[in-house]
Amino acid sequence: MRQMHAVSSSDNVTGAVLYVERGCVHCHGPDGSGSGRGPDLSDVGRHRSKAQLERQIREGGKGMPRFGDTLQTDAIESLAEWLTTKRHPETRPRRSRSRPKSAEEY
């Protein structure tokens, strides 16, 4: 069972500001939907815990540089907390799993 985290609006603002100010946008895109350099984060909170996100930010890996030497612990925690709220892909259109209709079906 996944533990839910209470996130205050100030945590959300701090995390969102850090995302921009610390350059996360360069690899993950301004809206978090990913780029050629970094993966989509729009629903990362559904797949990763706060602890996992903190470790990824601090230690890096899988193509991501480590930020443990450049970000303070509270900044890493705020950023990870904000990322846990990313649970739904809001910026990407939903893909249909069905086949497209043929001209005869219209």
Secondary structure as UniProt FT lines:
FT   HELIX           9..21
FT   TURN            22..23
FT   HELIX           24..28
FT   TURN            30..31
FT   TURN            42..43
FT   HELIX           44..46
FT   HELIX           50..59
FT   TURN            62..63
FT   TURN            68..70
FT   HELIX           73..84
FT   HELIX           103..105
//
